[in-house]
Amino acid sequence: MHKHHNLRLPTHNLPDNIPSETPFQISVPDDALALLRRKLSDARFPDEIDDVGWDYGVPLSDLKRLVNKWKDSYDWRAHERELNKLPMFTRDIEVEGFGALNIHYVHQRSEVQGAIPLLFVHGCTSTSSFLLSRGADT
């Protein structure tokens, strides 16, 4: 394995036309949480085929357990407070053919001098991506 402790690529200032980041805090309205709880209470579950495990999706017992947790014991406000400790931001980026896209991200700087910046990007369902950026210490 090669070590590149002293790897430094040139850094560049952002052009003036790049929009700045805007601090972001999660703040879900109480009425939205109340609506979620009502919808979870009203959930109707299908019958389940015996002994199929995960072959046809989430087992009914797991789904019911999760619905009950979200409905009866999940403390959204506690999790919201924890998430809001992260340095979160939004920024508009131009996407060709789509216009401006407002992205949300956590910008956590490393405590290690000269650390390689990492970018974690989530995708849909079971996909996820891990990108390694060897650019500026940002």
TORNUTOR-780312 format. One record per residue (C-alpha): x, y, z. Coordinates in steps of 0.1 Angstrom, whole numbers, padded with zeros to 4 digits, always signed. Layout:
REM residues N
XYZ/...
REM end
This chain:
REM residues 138
+0000+0000+0000/+0014+0034-0010/+0014+0062+0015/+0010+0098+0002/+0012+0117+0035/+0027+0147+0017/+0005+0146-0014/-0007+0182-0021/-0025+0191-0052/-0029+0228-0061/-0057+0246-0045/-0078+0272-0063/-0101+0299-0052/-0137+0294-0062/-0150+0317-0089/-0171+0347-0079/-0202+0332-0096/-0203+0301-0073/-0231+0305-0048/-0222+0305-0012/-0233+0279+0013/-0262+0286+0036/-0262+0272+0072/-0290+0246+0076/-0308+0233+0106/-0335+0205+0107/-0368+0219+0119/-0397+0196+0112/-0430+0213+0122/-0450+0197+0150/-0481+0193+0127/-0460+0173+0102/-0449+0149+0131/-0485+0147+0143/-0496+0138+0107/-0469+0111+0105/-0481+0095+0137/-0518+0096+0125/-0507+0079+0092/-0487+0053+0110/-0517+0046+0133/-0539+0042+0102/-0515+0018+0084/-0531-0014+0071/-0508-0043+0067/-0511-0071+0040/-0512-0108+0047/-0478-0125+0046/-0468-0156+0028/-0454-0182+0053/-0417-0189+0056/-0404-0166+0028/-0382-0144+0050/-0370-0115+0029/-0376-0131-0005/-0407-0109-0012/-0397-0078+0008/-0396-0068+0044/-0410-0095+0067/-0443-0083+0082/-0431-0086+0118/-0401-0063+0111/-0424-0038+0093/-0449-0037+0122/-0420-0033+0147/-0407-0003+0128/-0441+0013+0124/-0448+0009+0161/-0414+0023+0170/-0419+0054+0148/-0455+0058+0161/-0450+0052+0198/-0414+0056+0209/-0392+0073+0184/-0381+0107+0199/-0378+0128+0167/-0369+0160+0187/-0340+0142+0204/-0326+0130+0171/-0332+0164+0155/-0311+0180+0183/-0283+0155+0177/-0284+0159+0139/-0284+0197+0143/-0250+0195+0161/-0235+0187+0127/-0222+0215+0105/-0250+0213+0079/-0254+0236+0049/-0273+0240+0016/-0260+0254-0017/-0275+0258-0051/-0257+0241-0079/-0265+0244-0116/-0273+0211-0133/-0273+0212-0170/-0308+0207-0184/-0324+0210-0149/-0315+0245-0136/-0306+0251-0100/-0306+0222-0076/-0305+0229-0039/-0282+0204-0022/-0280+0196+0015/-0247+0185+0030/-0226+0182+0061/-0193+0200+0059/-0171+0185+0086/-0134+0194+0084/-0109+0169+0096/-0089+0175+0127/-0059+0158+0110/-0037+0183+0093/-0033+0174+0056/-0061+0148+0057/-0075+0137+0023/-0110+0152+0019/-0138+0126+0017/-0172+0129+0001/-0199+0104+0010/-0229+0104-0013/-0260+0084-0008/-0281+0070-0036/-0315+0053-0038/-0324+0021-0020/-0295-0002-0016/-0269+0019-0036/-0244+0041-0020/-0213+0058-0032/-0180+0067-0016/-0159+0093-0034/-0124+0103-0025/-0114+0139-0034/-0078+0148-0036/-0083+0185-0039/-0082+0215-0015/-0084+0210+0022/-0121+0220+0022/
REM end
